[in-house]
């Protein structure tokens, strides 16, 4: 397709990726990919997705010859629990072990496949990259609340709300050791590990990343943390906590020693705790946001998963936690939200 050229007549545009999507009837994902491929230029210079154009600017868009056909998704069955659902969006309580969207090694057993089997409408925005309706992710072995957009309008507005920090995502994490002070902000740039592209690492020149941490309860070898995302980088909480010397209990990738870091006098107890951790003890426990269409405030909670309860009870040396239906509430995790 030949290049498309247009002149800006308004005093100022919104972000280029949104503006381009609206003007050319594209999904925002496709618009962002065209910009990333340096196909959108001003005076011959490629523009960034965040660029805001001024009146009189003449922009050229070199459209790709053909867009890939939308992917189809093999249906897969798995029982899901939803914390909220309407015609615009759904918030599900993702179980651990479920990959969010298709990719290498997981083409037909992801959340997208399960939602396809369920008949859940998914926003076409993102479909070209295998992520229909997905506005944020949780790691495969992290459980908890996850937003899914059913329409392109909801997808665009939810993405905008996340970018403007109007979506509060709060995690419960059991981490090794004790923070010297609380609350604390961890600010450290992140990038792919050059030695292992599947891992992330704190690295100079990486993308800006901020994690807010507050200690909810202090146990013998661990702290129960209330963690809020300031940014949303891949593996951010796990990498940041490990970076400051407090890796998540049960984390197999970023443990950096795990129970072996504990003082020898408490090593045996720490090893018992580690043995009870079937995975990383990290759970997306609270999601708060204005509804993308109605504007009504949504505040949703998810309690500590049953499969992680024995490890939490061991850490707290409190067998009562095994019988508690709401262990996070019992430990005061949600107190500041009430």
N, C-alpha and C positions, 0 to 999 in steps of 0.2 A: 504494500500500500504506500502511496506517496505521502510525503510529509504534510501534516496539517499545520497551518499557521493561523494564529488569531491574535487580536489586539485587545488588551485589557481596557474596559471602559469604566469600570467601577473605581472608586478612590483607592481601594485596597482589597485584596482577596484574602480568603482564609488560607490555611496550609495548602501547598501545591498539590499534594496527593489527594486531598478532599476535593479541591477545586477541579482538578483534572477528571476525577471520577464523575462528578456532577455534570461537567460540560460535555464529556464524551460518552456518557452513559456506560461507564465501566464500573466494575467492582473496585473497591479501594485497594484490594490486594493486587489486582492487575495493574492499576494506575501506579502503585508503589514499585512494582517490578519494572515497568517501563521507565520510571525515573531512575531506579537503581542501575538500569542498563545504559544510562546516560543518553537516552533518546529524547529528553526534553531539554531544550537549550534556549538561552537568551543571548543574542549577539554571538552565537557560536559556542557559548560556554555552558556546560551541563549544570542543571539546577538540582538543588536538594529537595527532598520531600517536604521539609519544614519551611521552605521559601514562601514568603508572602509577597505577591506581585503588586506593583503600583500601577496607577492609571497610565496608559500609553505604552506599557511594555509589550513588545511583540515577541511572542513565544512560538517556537517550532516544536512539533511533536512528530518524531519519526516512528510511526506505528509499525509493529511487527507485521510480517507478511500474513501470518495466520495465528490465531489464538488456539491453544490446545483445547481439544474437546473436554467438556466436564467429565470428571471421573465418575465411575459407578463404584458402589461400595458393597462388598459381599456382606449379607446380613449375618450377624452372630448373636447368640442368645446369652444373656446374663441378667440376673435379677439386679435391679437398681432401686435405690431409695431416693426420692425427690423431696427436698426441703421446701421447694416452691415451684409452681409452674402456672403459666397462663399462655395466651396466644402469642406473646412477644418473646418470652424467655423462659428458661428453666434453670433451676439451681439444684444440682444433684449432689448427693453425698457419695463421692467417688470411693470405691473400695481400693485398698492397696493391691498392686499387681496388675492394674488395668492401665494400659497405655492410652493416652488421650486421642491421638490421631494416627492414621496410617503412616508408615515409614519403613525403612529397611529392617527386615526381621519381624515386622508386625504389620502386614498388609490387610489382614482379614479378622483380627481379634481385638480391635481397639474400641474405645468408647463410641467413635463415629459409627463403626459397624453395628454396635449394639443398639444405638439410637435409630439406625436405619431399619433394623429388624423390628424395633418397637413401633415404627411409623411416625417418629417424632420429626416434625418439620425442622429443617436446619437452614440457616441463612446461606444463600448461595455465595455471599462474600467469603472468600477464602477457599472455595471449592477447587479452584484451579491448582492450588498447592496442597490439596488433600486435607484441608482444615475447615470444612463448612461449619459455620456457627461457632467456631472456637475463638474466644476473645482473650483467654489466658489459659495457662496450663498448670498442671500439677505433675511432679515427677511420678514415674510408674509406681514406686513403692511409698509414695506419700498419699495418705487418705484425706478425705474431707471435702469441703464445699467448693464446687466448681460451677462457674457461670457458662451457660450456652445460649446463644442468640438464635431465635427462630426466624427472624426476618432481617433483611438488609438494613432497614431503618434501625432496629434494635442493635444490630451488630455495629453500625457506625457510631451510634450514640454511646453504647457501652465502651467501645474502644476510646472514644473521646473522654468519657468519664474517668477511665483508668489513666489516660495521659494527663488529665488535670488533677490527679490524686484525689478524686471524689469517691473512689471505691476503696473502702477499708478492708484489707485482708489480714486477718489476725490468726497466727498459728500457735499451737501449743507444742513445745519441744522439751524433751528431757535431755539435758546436756551434762557432760562430765565436768566435774570441778565446781568451783564457786566464783561468781563474779565479785570483784572487790567493791563495786558500787552498782547501784541500780536506781533509775534507769540508765542505760548507756546507748549511744549511737555508734554503730560500726560503719565507717565510711572508707571503702577500699575499692579501687577499680578492679574489674574482672574481665578476663579474656579466656579463650580456649587455651588449654595446656598444650604447649608446642610438642611435648613428648607423647601426648595421648589426646587426640581430638575429641574423644568422648567425655573428657573431664574438663572442668573449669578450674581456674586458679586466680588468685589475687596477683595482679601483674601491672606494673607501670605502663601507662599507655592504653590500658583496657577501658571498657565502658564504665562510666560513673555508676556506682552502686551504693545504696544506703539501706541499712537494716536497723530498726529500733528494737531494743531488747529491755524487758523488765522482768525481774525475778518475782515469781508468784509464790513459790515455796522452796525452802532450802532443806535438802536431805543430807544424809551422811556423806555420800560421794558425788551427789548430783544436785543440779538446780532444775526446777520446773519453770520454764520460761514462757512468757507471753511475748511473741515476736510479731512485729508489724512491718510490712514491706514499705520502704520508701521508694524503691524501684523494683522492677520485676525481672531480674536477670535469671538465666538458667542456673539451677542449683544454688541460688543466691544464699539462702539461709544456711544451708549445710556448709558451703564454702566459707562464709563469713564467720560462723561460729568456730569452725576448725581453725581459721586464721588467727583468732584471738585466744586460742588454746582451750576452747570448750566445745569439742565436736559432739554431734548428736549421738546419743547412745544407740547402738545397733547399726550405725551407718557403716556399710562395708567399703565404701569408696573414699570417704574423707575422715575416717576414724583417727588416723595418725596415732595408732597405738591403743586406743580404746581403754579397756580396763588395765592394761599394762602401764598406763600413765599414773594410775592411782598409787598413793604411798603404800609400801609393802605391808604395813600393819593392817590395811583395809583391802588388800588385793583380793583376798578370798571372797569377801562379800561382793566386791565389784565384779568378779568373774561369775558369781551366781546371778547377778543382775544381767550381765551380758548374755548369759546362756538363755535367759527368759525373753530376750528381744528377738522376735522373729524377723524384724526389719528395722529400719530407722524409726525412732520414736518421735515422729514429726507428723502433725495433724492439722489441717486447715479447719480451725474451730469456729471462726466467726467471719461473716461477710455482711458488710453494711454499705448500702448505696441508695441513691434516689432512683426510682423506677425510670427507665429510659423513655417511656412514653407518658405515663401519668404523673411522674414526678414524686409520687408517694414514697416515703422512706421505707426501705426494706432492711430489716435487721434479722439475720438468720444465724442459728447456732447449731453446731454439731458436737456431740459429746465424745469423749475419749473412746476409741474403738475397743470392743470387747477383747480382741486378740492381744491388745497391748496392756490390758488391765493387770495381769499378773506381774509384769515388769514394773509398772508404776507402784503397785502394792509393795513389791520387794524394795524398790528404791526408797519409799516412804516408811518402810518398816511398819506398815499399818495394814493388817489383814482385813480391816473393815472396808477397804477400797474394793476388795473382790466382790462384795455384796452391794456396793453402791451403784445405782443406776446412772447417777450423774457425778462421776468422780471429779470432773473439772469444777463443777459448781461447788462441790463439797470442799475443794481445796481453795476456793475463792478466785478462781481464774476469771470468771465473768463479773466479779463484783463491781468493777469500774464501769460496766455497761448498764448497770441497773439504776 
